[in-house]
Amino acid sequence: MINPQLLDELARLDAQGLRRTRRMLQSPQGACVRADGREYLSYCSNDYLGLANHPALVEAACEGARLYGVGAGASHLVSGHSVAHAQLESELARFVGLPQALLFSTGYLANLAAVTALIGRDGTVYADKLNHASLNDAALLARARFRRYPHLDLTRLESMLATDRQDGRRKLVATDAVFSMDGDIAPLPQLLALCERHDAWLLVDDAHGFGVLGEGKGALAAVGLNSPRVIYMATLGKAAGVAGAFVAGAHEVIETLLQKARSYIYTTAAPPLLAHVLSRALRIMHDESWRRTHVLELVQSLRKQLRLARWRLLESATPIQALVIGDNCEALRVSDGLRERGIWVPAIRPPTVPPGTARLRISLSAAHSPEDVAQLVAALHDLGAQPADGVQQGG
């Protein structure tokens, strides 16, 4: 039966330039990819260190499959916890310099676990307005009191914490370390100081900093932060090039997650072969530091070369470079114009970003070359010189 209400809703998305589509990737991730039958220079992937198709990791996947098969077969607490998982958890804890780590299949599940297991309906979650959706959903699922402060507005956050100081609730401040759509970095030392002053935990989602910042060890290492108040989450499908996530922190925090986190207890463990691959990835991240150096040099090169009067490049020292277009439909037209030139940069629109801030999200990788960046810059300069309604419409 056709549902007219759903058809009307989809038509409204089309009219607002908010309808999403999927493109079919037909190659491994890399600087150049094949999608929908065409070759593109790609700036879409979070594969910041260029590891997603690293030959050593491909070989490690084959080796892991031979050692452990292709499926875990059960949850970690039944019979799905492999020696490969245990080894990786120990390696991750050492890598980021925290007492203990716990693996999850995705960053979304990891954030759900950390918030719901530690903060219940009698607690309060304080969240930056631009946090990732998984942190917001986790607070709602925990049925906690949920208070959001304006982006990076520590004065407002402190006012909230001070107002709630005597309410007896357990408190948790949740923040992205690197904000995924802007590329800016949270002031973690100042956030921790507020948490210490007001007896709160600090949950740091370092999905986009792990592997890139702090000599690869992440945002905490970049600023020398180490505190039992910190709960650290990082993903393993971005800079690490594979899949999954982990939460690291004090022993009692990790044990609480293991005992109480529903998104850990009631899901099948990730294939142990992936843990085997990730152990190899950590060694590459440590040994091949040139990858971090190279991608950060490309960031500086892009920012130095790109000079656009009509669009605004947000401040960011990370591989996430956000070019704010503003209008949803124009952002789509610019993305299509790049694609006509063989360059794939996604247009990001509300609700992922605030209304009126539709943008191109340029993701740089160690797999890119300076020539790749120059090609992107030339295409953007060409498109930026055209009138708003003159950007070519792609297919």
C-alpha positions in Angstrom: 0.0 0.0 0.0 1.4 3.4 -1.0 1.6 5.8 2.0 0.8 9.4 0.8 2.1 10.9 4.0 5.5 9.4 3.5 5.5 10.4 -0.2 4.7 14.0 0.9 7.5 14.0 3.4 10.0 12.7 0.8 8.8 15.4 -1.7 9.4 18.1 1.0 13.0 16.8 1.4 13.5 17.1 -2.3 12.1 20.6 -2.4 14.4 21.7 0.5 17.5 20.1 -1.0 17.7 17.6 1.9 17.0 14.3 0.1 20.0 11.9 0.7 21.3 9.4 -2.0 23.8 6.7 -1.8 26.6 6.2 -4.3 28.0 2.8 -5.0 31.7 2.5 -4.3 33.4 -0.1 -6.6 37.0 0.1 -5.3 38.9 0.2 -2.0 39.1 3.5 -0.2 42.0 5.7 -1.4 42.8 9.1 -2.8 41.3 7.8 -6.1 38.2 5.7 -6.1 35.7 4.2 -8.5 32.0 5.0 -7.8 28.9 4.4 -9.9 31.2 3.4 -12.8 33.4 6.5 -12.8 36.8 7.4 -11.4 37.1 10.2 -8.8 39.7 12.0 -6.8 38.0 11.5 -3.4 37.8 13.8 -0.5 34.9 11.9 1.2 36.6 9.4 3.5 37.7 9.6 7.1 40.7 7.4 6.2 43.0 10.1 7.5 46.2 8.0 7.5 45.5 6.2 4.2 45.4 2.8 6.0 42.1 1.4 4.7 43.8 -0.4 1.8 47.3 -0.8 3.3 48.8 -4.1 1.9 50.0 -5.1 5.4 46.4 -4.8 6.8 45.0 -6.7 3.9 47.4 -9.5 4.6 46.7 -9.3 8.3 43.0 -9.8 7.5 43.7 -12.9 5.6 45.9 -14.2 8.4 43.3 -13.3 11.0 40.6 -15.2 9.0 42.9 -18.3 8.9 43.5 -18.0 12.7 40.0 -17.1 13.9 37.5 -17.6 11.1 35.2 -14.8 10.0 32.6 -14.5 12.8 32.7 -14.2 16.6 29.6 -16.3 16.9 28.4 -14.8 20.2 28.6 -11.8 22.5 31.7 -11.1 24.4 30.1 -12.3 27.7 29.0 -15.6 26.2 31.7 -17.2 24.0 32.6 -14.5 21.5 35.5 -12.9 23.4 38.7 -14.0 21.6 42.4 -13.8 22.5 42.6 -11.3 19.6 40.1 -9.0 21.3 41.8 -9.2 24.6 45.2 -8.5 23.1 43.9 -5.5 21.2 42.2 -4.1 24.3 45.6 -4.2 26.2 47.4 -2.6 23.2 44.9 0.2 22.9 45.1 1.0 26.6 48.9 1.2 26.4 48.7 3.2 23.2 46.5 6.0 24.7 48.1 5.8 28.2 45.0 4.8 30.1 44.5 1.9 32.6 42.0 -0.2 30.6 40.1 -0.3 27.4 36.9 -2.1 26.2 36.1 -2.8 22.5 32.9 -2.1 20.7 31.6 -2.8 17.2 31.0 0.9 16.5 31.6 4.3 18.0 27.8 4.8 18.2 27.5 1.7 20.4 30.5 2.8 22.5 29.0 6.2 23.3 25.6 4.6 24.1 27.4 2.3 26.5 29.5 5.0 28.2 26.5 7.4 28.9 23.8 4.9 29.7 25.9 2.7 32.0 27.3 5.6 34.0 24.5 8.1 34.0 20.9 7.1 34.6 17.6 9.1 35.0 19.0 10.6 38.2 22.0 12.1 36.4 22.7 15.1 34.2 24.5 15.1 30.8 26.0 18.4 29.6 26.6 18.4 25.9 28.2 20.8 23.4 25.6 21.8 20.8 27.7 20.5 18.0 28.4 17.0 19.5 27.9 13.9 17.4 24.4 12.5 17.2 25.4 9.4 19.1 26.2 11.4 22.2 22.9 13.1 22.1 21.0 9.9 21.5 22.9 8.3 24.4 21.8 11.0 26.8 18.2 10.6 25.7 18.3 6.8 26.0 19.8 7.1 29.5 16.7 9.2 30.4 19.0 11.6 32.1 18.5 15.3 32.4 20.0 16.6 29.2 21.4 20.1 29.1 23.1 21.5 25.9 25.4 24.5 25.9 26.4 26.7 22.9 29.3 25.4 20.9 32.5 25.8 23.0 30.8 28.3 25.4 32.6 27.3 28.6 31.1 30.3 30.5 27.6 28.9 29.8 28.7 25.4 30.7 30.1 26.6 34.0 26.9 28.5 34.8 24.9 25.3 34.3 27.3 23.3 36.5 27.3 25.9 39.2 23.5 26.1 39.2 23.2 22.3 39.5 26.1 22.0 42.0 23.9 21.0 45.0 21.3 18.9 43.3 22.9 15.6 44.2 22.8 14.3 40.6 25.7 12.4 39.0 27.1 14.7 36.3 28.8 14.0 33.0 30.1 16.6 30.5 30.2 15.1 27.0 32.2 16.6 24.1 33.6 15.7 20.7 37.4 16.2 20.8 37.5 17.2 17.1 34.1 18.3 15.9 33.2 16.2 12.9 31.6 18.8 10.7 33.7 21.8 11.6 37.1 20.3 12.3 37.7 22.5 15.4 39.1 21.1 18.6 37.5 21.2 22.1 39.4 23.0 24.9 39.9 19.8 26.9 42.1 21.1 29.7 39.6 23.8 30.5 36.7 21.3 30.3 38.5 19.0 32.7 39.1 21.9 35.1 35.4 22.6 35.1 34.7 19.0 35.8 37.1 18.9 38.7 35.6 22.1 40.1 32.0 20.8 39.9 32.6 17.0 40.5 31.7 15.8 37.0 33.0 13.2 34.6 34.4 14.2 31.2 33.5 12.0 28.3 35.7 12.7 25.3 34.6 11.4 21.8 37.9 11.4 19.9 36.6 9.7 16.8 38.5 12.2 14.5 41.5 12.9 16.7 42.7 9.4 17.4 45.6 8.5 15.1 46.1 12.1 14.0 46.7 14.3 17.1 49.2 13.8 19.9 51.6 11.7 17.8 48.7 9.5 16.9 47.7 8.8 20.5 44.8 11.2 20.3 43.5 14.5 21.7 44.3 13.7 25.3 48.0 13.1 24.5 48.1 16.3 22.4 47.4 18.4 25.5 49.0 16.1 28.1 45.7 15.3 29.8 45.4 12.3 32.2 42.8 12.1 34.9 40.5 9.4 36.4 37.6 11.8 35.6 38.2 11.3 31.9 36.3 8.6 29.9 37.9 8.3 26.5 36.2 7.0 23.4 37.8 6.6 20.0 36.9 4.9 16.8 38.9 2.4 14.8 37.3 2.8 11.3 38.8 6.3 10.6 42.5 7.0 11.1 43.1 3.3 12.1 41.6 2.2 8.8 39.6 -0.8 9.9 36.4 -0.9 12.0 35.1 -0.6 15.6 35.7 1.6 18.6 36.9 1.5 22.2 36.3 3.2 25.5 39.3 3.6 27.8 39.5 4.9 31.4 39.9 3.8 35.0 39.5 0.1 35.8 36.3 0.7 37.7 34.8 2.6 34.8 35.5 -0.1 32.3 34.3 -2.9 34.6 31.1 -1.0 35.1 30.6 -0.8 31.3 31.3 -4.5 31.0 28.7 -5.3 33.6 26.0 -2.8 32.8 26.3 -1.4 29.2 23.5 -2.9 27.2 25.1 -2.1 23.8 28.1 -4.2 24.9 26.3 -7.1 26.6 23.5 -7.7 24.1 25.4 -7.7 20.8 27.6 -10.2 19.0 31.3 -9.4 19.3 33.0 -8.0 16.2 34.9 -10.6 14.2 38.2 -11.4 15.9 40.0 -11.1 12.6 39.3 -7.4 12.7 41.0 -7.2 16.1 44.0 -9.0 14.6 44.1 -6.4 11.8 43.8 -3.5 14.2 46.8 -4.8 16.2 48.8 -4.5 13.0 47.3 -1.1 12.3 48.5 0.2 15.7 52.0 -0.8 14.9 51.9 1.0 11.5 50.4 4.1 13.2 53.4 4.1 15.6 56.1 3.2 13.1 55.0 5.3 10.0 54.7 8.7 11.6 55.3 10.3 8.2 51.6 9.7 7.5 50.5 12.2 10.2 53.2 14.7 9.1 52.1 14.4 5.5 48.4 14.8 6.0 48.9 17.8 8.3 51.2 19.4 5.7 48.4 18.9 3.1 46.0 20.7 5.5 48.3 23.7 5.6 48.8 23.6 1.8 45.0 23.6 1.2 44.4 26.5 3.6 47.2 28.6 2.1 46.1 28.1 -1.5 42.3 28.3 -1.1 41.1 31.9 -1.5 37.3 32.2 -2.1 35.3 35.4 -1.6 31.9 33.8 -1.7 32.3 30.8 0.6 33.9 30.6 4.0 36.6 28.0 5.0 36.2 27.3 8.8 39.2 27.5 11.1 40.6 24.0 11.5 44.1 22.5 11.9 42.8 19.0 11.3 42.1 16.9 8.2 38.5 18.0 8.3 38.2 21.2 6.3 34.7 22.6 6.1 33.8 25.0 3.3 30.5 26.7 4.3 28.3 27.4 1.3 25.1 28.3 3.2 22.2 27.3 0.9 21.4 23.6 0.7 20.7 23.6 -3.1 23.9 25.7 -3.8 26.0 23.3 -1.8 24.5 20.4 -3.8 25.3 22.3 -7.1 28.9 22.9 -6.1 29.3 19.3 -5.1 27.9 18.3 -8.4 30.1 20.7 -10.2 33.2 19.1 -8.6 31.9 15.7 -9.5 31.6 16.7 -13.2 35.3 17.6 -12.9 36.1 14.1 -11.4 36.4 15.2 -7.8 34.1 13.8 -5.1 33.4 16.1 -2.1 30.2 15.5 -0.2 27.6 18.3 0.5 26.6 18.2 4.1 23.2 19.7 5.0 20.8 20.0 7.9 20.1 18.3 10.2 23.7 17.1 10.3 24.7 20.8 10.4 22.7 23.9 11.6 20.2 25.4 9.1 21.9 28.0 6.8 25.4 26.3 7.1 25.3 23.7 4.3 28.8 23.0 3.4 31.4 20.9 1.5 33.2 18.7 4.0 36.7 18.2 2.6 38.5 15.2 4.2 42.2 15.0 3.6 44.2 11.8 3.8 47.9 10.8 3.8 47.0 9.0 0.6 46.6 12.4 -1.2 49.5 14.2 -2.9 50.2 17.9 -3.1 49.1 17.7 -6.8 45.7 16.3 -5.7 45.2 19.3 -3.4 46.2 21.7 -6.1 43.6 20.0 -8.4 40.9 20.5 -5.8 41.8 24.1 -5.2 41.8 24.9 -8.9 38.3 23.4 -9.3 36.9 25.3 -6.3 38.4 28.5 -7.6 36.7 27.9 -11.0 33.4 27.1 -9.4 33.6 30.0 -7.0 34.1 32.4 -9.9 30.8 31.4 -11.4 27.4 33.0 -10.4 25.4 31.1 -7.8 23.0 29.8 -10.5 25.8 29.1 -12.9 27.3 26.1 -11.2 26.9 23.1 -13.5 24.4 20.5 -12.3 25.9 17.0 -12.1 24.3 13.7 -12.9 
